[in-house]
Structures are given as C-alpha cells and as structure tokens.
Amino acid sequence: MIRSLPSLASLALGIMVAWSAASALPLAPGGAVTPVGTGPTVDPNLGGVVLSDSLLPFQVEDAFGNVIVEGVLQDRVIRSDNLGTLIFAPRLRDTIGSGVIVGLVDRGFAGFSTDADYSITSVGNVAPDEISRSADGDALTFEYEPSVIDPPEAALAPNVLTDATDFAAIGTTTIFARDVAGALYFVTLEDTNAPVPEPSTLVLGGLGVVALAAARRRGSR
C-alpha cells in the first residue's frame, strides 16, 4: 500500500547518542544514533559468512500512480564469525527515477539487541544521517535526509549486529521517497529477512527448513 505522509521525522524516536569510530554502539528501543561508519577491519565481530543475499525490486509511486523512484533492496544476512549471531544489512541499490530516497524502515527486531552503523567497506556512496529504533524495539529507521539517495546513487550497507541466531523472511521493509515537489511517499515490501526466536523458522540461503524442523519435533514426541 502506498500513501502520502506529512513527514519522515515522526519515525525517528528517542535521543541522539554519540558514536565511537571503532564499532557500532548499542541501539536500545526508543534510541537514536548518528553513524560514523565501521566494518570488520575495525570491529572483528562484523566479519562473517553471508547466509542470505536476496534482491527485492521496489517502486515508489506518487498519488497519481506515477513511479517517482525504483530500485532494488539487497536484503543480506551474515553470521558473525566471532559471535555466531546474525548481522542484518538491508541496502538500497540500482536506483533510477526523478525522485530521491530519504529513508528506510526495517521491521522485525522486537526482543533482540541491536548495534547499528553503516559499513565503510561496502559498495555505495550515501550513508544514513541517523539510525533510530522504535519504542517497542521492532523497527529500525535509517534516515537519508539531508543526504538523500539521488538516483543512480546507492546506499552504503548498514551493519545491524544482533543477538539473534536464526532468521526468516517474515519482516517488512518500508522505503520512503520524495518527488521533485518534495511530497513524501512510501512503499512497503513484505517477507523481508528478520530475526526469529525459534530455530524451527531458520532460513539459509533463502530456503526454509520449517518442514524439516517440524518433522523432528513430531519424531521426538
């Protein structure tokens, strides 16, 4: 569903927190941080193996159904070599159109710890100006305003280090864009990667093993 919104600022909740230059800082529910950039070269916990790297096309339309910007959400999940937990990296790329992208909201983090920044080693040229977390802990907002993603630019990949060990395509990602007149619109993509509390919904390389896990549970009764 696509609707016009009066402002993206209402999605950024909490207070500003200073960042170190070495590693991502904890982002608690209701908090916000100003990212400075990090990566495996300065924080070994961010190095790991890519488990999933989905490419999800998107289009943001205005109130008349005209596409103002389109592109691809690269929805990557990495398992930290050091910690064994998951790193989520939803990156906006391959953008075209007359509008500009000003924000991304990734949902599905309620109940998990998150450390967030952007990767200094990823492909891209625009970093988020602020990263905030909703009061219930579920949504992370990456705000690219005033440093908008102006097609054909791409976002530098976020690094969201969590304490989750399993994930599944049960989350949602909302992408916000402004048209040439400054009006704000969005599109929401469903079935994007999100942490899950139970290993029964583990996803590796985009393939679910729910049925296998369910069979194991039945066999153990």
LUMDOBA-572383 format. One record per residue: residue in three letters; x, y, z of N, C-alpha, C, O in turn. Coordinates in steps of 0.1 Angstrom, whole numbers, plus 5000, padded with zeros to 4 digits. Atoms other than C-alpha are relative to their C-alpha. Layout:
alaXYZXYZXYZXYZ...
//
This chain:
met500849885000500050005000500950125000501950135007ile499249885001501350344991499250125004498150144999arg500749884995500350665009500950125001502150105002ser499249884998501551015012500150035015499150015022leu499849974986503051115046500450145001501150194993pro499749864998503451455060501550025004502150125000ser498649984996506951395074500649865004499949775009leu499350124996509551125079500550015015500949915021ala499449974987510751285112499249935011499949895021ser500850074989507951115132500449865002500149805012leu499550134999509650785125501349995009501749885013ala498750004992512850885143499750045014499450155018leu500449994986512350835180501250005009502349955005gly498950014990514550885211501050124999500750224993ile499049904998517651085218501249974991501449854988met498850025008520951135199501049945009501249985021val498950064993523850915210501350014992501349994980ala498749985007527550985201500549864997500449775004trp499550135005529350715181501650005002502250115002ser498650025001532850585185500449984986499649944978ala499550025013535050555154500349854998500749814987ala499550145001535750185161498949904997499149814989ser501050105002532549995163498650055002498450165008ala501449964998528750015162499650005015500149915022leu500449994986527150115195498649945002497849944992pro501450064998524049955211498950104997499150225001leu501249925003520750095199498849955007498249855002ala501150054991518150045226498750054994498650154987pro501349955004514450075220499850155004500050195015gly500249864998513450445217501250094999501250215001gly498849925001517050555210500350034986499749984976ala499649965013518850705181501550035000502150075011val498649985001522450735169500450074987499750064977thr499449945012524550935144501149914995502249915002pro499050105004526550675124501250074995501250184989val498749955005530250735115500749904991501649944985gly499450105009531050415097500949905008501749945016thr499150104994532650085108500049884990499549884979gly499950125009533449735094500949905007501449935018pro499250104995535349415100501450045003502149985012thr498649964998538649595098500250075013501350075019val499949934987537949795130499249935010499449945022asp500850074990535349565146499949854995499049824987pro500050145005536149185141498649935001498449844994asn501350074998532649095153499150024987498149944986leu500849975011531249235120500549914988499849924977gly499650105011533148975098499349875001499049825012gly500750125000531448665088499649944987500049994976val500450075012529748435063498650054996497750065004val501349965005526848555041499149884999499449784993leu501050115000523748335047498950024990498449924984ser501149975010521248515025500350134994500850225001asp499749875007521548784999498950024989499250014977ser501149995009518148844984500050144993500450244999leu500149875008517549114957498550024998497849944990leu501449975001514049264960499750134993500050244999pro500349885007512849514934498950085007498150025013phe501149924994510749804945499750124991500650164983gln500449885006508850104931499350095010498450045017val500849914991507650414950499250094990499850154981glu500949925009504650584933499550125007499450125020asp500649884994503150924938498549975001498049864998ala501450024998499450984945499249974987498149934987phe500750035013498650954907500549874994500149844983gly499650125005500350624903501350014992501749914985asn498749985007503550764887501149955008501349995020val498850044993506750594896501050115001501550174991ile499049894998509050854912501449955002502450024999val498650064998511950624921499849855001498849805007glu500050144998512650254918501449955001502450024999gly498650064998515550024926499949865005498949795003val499950134995516549714944500450015015501350085019leu499650024987516649624981500849885001500349774998gln499150114998519649404987499949965015500450035024asp500350044986518549215019500949895004500649775003arg499050104997521649045032500049975015499850065023val499850044986522148845064501449935001501749844992ile498650054998525648755077500149945014499549995024arg499750064986526648525106501450045004502450014998ser498849964995529348675127500949895003500549795010asp499150114997532448455128500450005015500549895021asn499650004986533348575163498949965010499149895020leu501150014990529948575180499049894996498349845005gly501050105004527848325159498650064999497749984996thr501349945001525048575159499850074986500850084978leu500349955013523448755129500250154998499950235008ile499849865004524249085111499050024989499049954979phe500949975011521449235090500550134992500950234999ala499549895008522349465061499150034988499349994977pro501049965011519349605041500550124992500550234997arg499349895008521049815013499150034988498649944981leu500849955012519250024986501050034989502050104991arg499049995011520950004952499250004987498049994986asp500550005014520350024914498850104999497850064993thr501149915000518150334918499950084988500950124982ile500349925012516550524889498750085003497950045012gly501349924998513850794887500350155002501550195003ser499949854998513151164892500050045015500350155018gly500149974986512651144930501349965007502349925001val498850034991515151094959499549915011498449935016ile500350094989515150824986500550075013501750115014val499649934988515150975021499949915013500349965023gly500050094988514650675044499649864997499049834987leu500350145000514250305051499749965014500449995023val500450064987512450135079500049854999499249804991asp500050145000513249775086499449945013499849985024arg500750054988510949585110500249855003500549774993gly499850144996511249265129501049975011501549865013phe499050014990513749335157499650005015500450005024ala500550004986511549335188500549885008500549775003gly499550114992513049135216501549974998502049885005phe498650035003516649145202500850125003500350245001ser499149884999519649365209500550044986500649954978thr499549955013520949575180501150105003501050195011asp498949905001524249755174500050044985500049964977ala500249965014523949965143501050114995501350205003asp499249905007526150165119499949974985499149884981tyr499950045014526950155082501449954997502449985004ser498850075003529749955065500950104992500550154981ile499049925007532850155054500649924988501349984980thr499450085011533849865031499049964990499449894980ser501050045010530549815012500050094988500650204988val500249925012529749934977498950105002497950065008gly501049904999527850264977500650135003501850145005asn499449874998528250634982499150095009499550215011val500849924991525450755006499949935014499449825014ala500150064987525550695044498750065007498450175004pro501149944993522550735067500450115009501550115015asp499849894991522351065086499749965015500350015024glu500450044986520650895116499449864999498849834989ile500650134999519650555127499250005014499850035024ser500750004987516850525153499249875001499049804991arg500850124997514750255169498750035007498750125015ser501349974995511050255177500049965015500849885020ala500150034985509950245214499849865003500249815014asp500350144997508749885211501249914995501249794997gly498850075004512149785196499949934987500949874982asp500250085012510649645164500650064988501149994979ala499749935012511549905138501350085001501550155011leu498849925001514950045128499850104988499550054977thr500249905010514750375108501450054996502250105004phe498749955006517750465085499550134992498950124982glu500449875006517250835076501150064991502250084996tyr499149945010518950975045499650144996499450174984glu500449865002517951335049500850095010500650075022pro500049945013519551575041500949924989500949964977ser499150075009522051325025499149904992499349784995val501050085007519351185001500849914990501949944986ile499550095010519950884978499450054987498350024984asp500449945013519751064944500449914989501549904986pro499750095011519450814915501050064990500850174986pro499850144998521750654903500849965012501549865012glu499250034988523350664938499549885007498449835005ala500450114992523350374962500450025014501350105017ala499749984985523350345000501249915003501449804998leu499050094994526350215019499249905009498249945016ala500750104992525249895036500050025015501150055020pro500049994986524149915072500649875006500649775000asn499650124992525649675098499150005013499350095021val500950014988522949575123500449875007499949765003leu499650124993524649335147499049975011498750065019thr501050044990522149145168500449885008501549825006asp499750124992522048865194499149884994499149785001ala500950105006519648665171501049894993502049934989thr499250115006520948325158499249944988499849874980asp500850055011518048245134499350114993499150224999phe500849895007516148445108499149934989499249814986ala501050045010513248415083499550124993499650234997ala500649895008511548615056498650035005497650004999ile501349974994508848735079499950155004498950195011gly500049864996509749105083499450094989499050044978thr500449915011508749415063501150115000501750155010thr499149895002510849695049499350114992498750094982thr500749885007509450045040501050104995501950135002ile499049915007511250275016499250134998498150134992phe500649875002510450645016500850094990502050084989ala499449925011511050884987499250134999498050145002arg500749885003510251244978500150034985501050004978asp500149965014509151374944500750134998501250195008val499349875003510551684927499450125008500150225010ala500649894993508051894946500249995015499850085023gly499750024986509151754980499049925007499149905019ala501050084994506051544987500649865003501449814995leu499550134996506751225006499149884998497949895000tyr500750125003505650874995500849885005502049895008phe499350124996506450525005499449874994498349874989val500450135003506250154996500549905010501649925015thr499650104990506349855019500249874993499349824987leu499750145006507949525009499849905012500449925023glu500250104990506849225028500949884998501549874987asp499250125001508648895035501550034998502249974990thr498549975000512049055041500649945013499949905022asn499350074990514648905064499850075014499950195015ala500249954986514048945102500549895009500449775006pro499650104989515348775134498749925004497649985004val501150084995513148495147500649925013501749895013pro499550064988513348345182500149855000500849795009glu500050155000512847975172500849954989500650004977pro499350065011515147755152499149934990499649904979ser500950065010512147605135499750084988499250034978thr500249915011511947905112501450044994501450154987leu498749975005515647905103500050004985499449914978val499949985015516348025067501550014997502250095003leu498750005004519647955050500050024985499449944978gly499949985015520448095015498650024994498449994982gly501349985006516748185011499149885000497949894996leu500950135000515447825016499749975014500549965023gly500550034986513347745047500249865003500149774994val500050144996513747435067498949985011499149905020val501050014990510547475086499449865001499249805011ala500650145000509147135075500949905006500449815013leu499050104994512346955085499950025015499949925022ala500049984986512247115119498749955006498749895017ala501350054995508547035124500049855000499549795010ala499950145000509246675114500849945012500549845018arg499250044989511946655140499350015013499449925022arg500849984988509646785167499049895001498849835012arg500950114999507046525158500649875003500149795011gly499350134997509546245159500549995014500849885018ser499450014987510746345193498949985011499249975023arg501150014991507246315209499849855005499049825013
//
